[in-house]
Amino acid sequence: MQNGPGGSRGLGGMGGGGGMSPITMALLGLLAYKAVKGFGGSTTPAGSAPSAPGGGAFGGLGDLFRGGGAGGSMGGALGAGGLGALLSGGLGDLLKQFQGAGKGGVADSWVGTGQNQPITPSDLNKVLTPEQIDFLTTRTGLSREELLAGLSEQLPKAVDHLTPDGRLPTPEEMTRAV
C-alpha cells in the first residue's frame, strides 16, 4: 500500500484531503459489494449514495457508489459504525468466496500471521464473479486487466492489514483499521 502525505494511515494511506486510488476504491468496493448490490437490487444499482458522514477517509467510498450507487439506504448503512460492519461482513463473504473457488488456503494465508501467498490475476479472475468485476471496472474506470492485476497485488496486503491478529476483525476493529 502507498503511504499518504502524512504517512501510512489505514488502507492505502487514505487520509483526510487526498483522493483514493482506483485500486483502493476497488478493494473497498469488493468488500462492500454484496451489501451495495443488496441495497440496489441489481448489478448496476440506480440512484446515488452519500459519502460517509464527515467525509474523511471514506469520502471517496460514497463517490465509488455514486452515479451507479446504491440508493438512499446506503447512507444509513455507512453511518453509526455501519461501515465497519459492512466491510467486516464483506471480508468474511470474500474469504468464503475464495474457499468456494478452491483458493481458501491462499486467502487464509493473508488472514494468518505467516507469509502471504500470492494470487495471480488469472486465479483472481476465477474467484471473482463477472458481475463483481464489471461492477468494479465501471466504478473505478480501470480495465479488466488493470483491475485484476492491481487487486492481485494489493488484496493480499489489504486483507493482511485488516487482520493483524490472524482473525477476522469485529466491526469496531474494522472501523479503526480503515
C-alpha positions in Angstrom: 0.0 0.0 0.0 1.2 3.5 -0.6 1.6 6.0 2.2 -0.3 9.2 2.0 1.3 12.6 2.6 1.1 12.2 6.4 2.5 8.7 6.4 0.6 5.4 6.5 -2.9 5.6 7.6 -5.5 2.8 7.1 -5.8 1.3 3.6 -3.5 2.9 1.0 -2.8 5.9 3.2 -6.4 7.2 2.8 -6.4 10.3 4.9 -8.4 13.5 5.1 -8.0 15.6 1.9 -6.5 13.3 -0.7 -8.4 11.2 -3.2 -8.5 7.4 -3.3 -6.5 5.5 -5.9 -8.7 3.3 -8.2 -7.3 0.1 -6.7 -8.1 1.3 -3.2 -11.6 2.1 -4.4 -11.8 -1.4 -5.9 -10.6 -3.0 -2.7 -13.3 -1.2 -0.7 -15.9 -1.8 -3.4 -15.1 -5.5 -3.4 -15.5 -5.7 0.4 -18.8 -3.8 0.2 -20.1 -5.4 -3.0 -22.7 -7.7 -1.6 -24.2 -5.0 0.7 -24.2 -2.5 -2.1 -25.8 -4.9 -4.5 -28.4 -5.8 -1.9 -29.3 -2.1 -1.4 -29.5 -1.6 -5.2 -31.1 -4.9 -6.1 -29.3 -5.2 -9.4 -25.8 -5.4 -10.9 -25.9 -1.7 -11.7 -27.9 -0.2 -8.9 -29.7 3.1 -9.7 -29.5 6.3 -7.6 -26.7 7.7 -5.6 -25.2 7.2 -2.2 -23.9 10.0 0.0 -20.4 9.9 1.3 -19.7 8.8 4.8 -20.6 11.3 7.4 -17.9 13.9 7.7 -16.1 12.8 4.6 -12.6 11.8 5.8 -11.1 8.5 4.7 -14.3 7.3 3.1 -15.5 10.4 1.3 -14.3 8.5 -1.8 -16.3 5.4 -0.9 -19.5 7.3 -1.4 -18.1 8.5 -4.7 -17.5 4.9 -5.7 -21.2 4.1 -5.5 -22.5 7.5 -6.7 -23.8 7.5 -10.2 -24.3 3.8 -10.1 -24.7 3.9 -6.4 -26.9 2.1 -4.0 -29.8 4.4 -3.4 -30.5 6.4 -0.3 -30.5 3.3 2.0 -26.7 3.1 1.7 -26.3 6.4 3.7 -27.8 4.7 6.7 -25.5 1.7 6.4 -22.5 3.9 6.4 -23.5 5.9 9.5 -23.1 5.0 13.1 -20.4 2.3 12.7 -22.2 0.6 9.9 -19.2 1.0 7.6 -17.1 -1.3 9.9 -19.9 -3.9 9.9 -20.3 -3.6 6.2 -16.6 -4.1 5.4 -16.1 -6.8 8.1 -19.1 -8.8 6.7 -17.8 -8.2 3.2 -14.4 -9.5 4.1 -15.9 -12.7 5.6 -18.0 -13.1 2.5 -15.0 -12.6 0.2 -13.0 -15.3 2.2 -15.9 -17.7 1.7 -15.9 -16.9 -2.0 -12.2 -17.8 -2.1 -12.9 -21.1 -0.3 -15.7 -21.9 -2.7 -13.3 -21.4 -5.6 -10.7 -23.7 -4.2 -8.4 -20.8 -3.1 -9.2 -20.8 0.6 -5.7 -21.7 1.6 -4.4 -18.7 -0.3 -6.9 -16.3 1.4 -6.3 -17.9 4.8 -2.6 -17.1 4.4 -3.5 -13.4 4.2 -5.5 -13.6 7.4 -3.0 -15.7 9.3 0.2 -14.2 10.8 2.6 -16.0 8.4 3.8 -15.3 4.9 1.1 -14.2 2.4 0.6 -16.5 -0.6 0.3 -14.6 -3.9 -2.7 -14.7 -6.1 -2.4 -14.3 -9.9 -4.7 -12.2 -11.9 -5.8 -15.3 -13.7 -6.7 -17.1 -10.4 -8.4 -13.9 -9.1 -10.5 -13.9 -12.3 -11.7 -17.4 -11.4 -12.6 -16.4 -7.8 -14.4 -13.2 -8.6 -17.7 -13.3 -10.5 -18.1 -11.5 -13.8 -20.7 -9.3 -12.0 -18.2 -8.2 -9.4 -15.5 -7.5 -12.0 -18.0 -5.5 -14.1 -19.2 -3.6 -11.0 -15.6 -2.6 -10.1 -14.4 -1.7 -13.6 -17.4 0.5 -14.1 -16.9 2.4 -10.9 -13.1 2.7 -11.0 -12.5 3.3 -14.7 -9.9 0.5 -14.7 -9.8 -2.1 -17.5 -10.4 -5.7 -16.5 -6.7 -6.4 -16.8 -5.7 -3.4 -14.7 -8.3 -4.2 -12.1 -7.2 -7.9 -11.8 -3.5 -7.0 -11.8 -4.0 -4.3 -9.1 -6.2 -6.5 -6.9 -3.9 -9.5 -7.2 -1.0 -7.3 -5.9 -3.0 -5.3 -3.3 -5.7 -7.7 -2.0 -3.2 -9.9 0.0 -1.7 -6.8 1.6 -5.1 -5.3 2.4 -6.5 -8.5 4.0 -3.3 -8.9 5.9 -3.6 -5.2 7.1 -7.2 -5.7 8.1 -6.5 -8.9 10.1 -3.4 -8.2 12.2 -4.4 -10.6 14.9 -4.8 -13.6 12.5 -8.6 -13.4 12.5 -11.5 -11.5 11.0 -11.9 -8.1 12.7 -15.0 -7.1 14.6 -17.0 -4.2 13.0 -15.4 -1.8 15.6 -11.9 -3.1 14.8 -12.6 -2.7 11.1 -13.7 0.9 11.5 -10.5 1.7 13.4 -8.4 -0.2 10.8 -9.6 1.8 7.8 
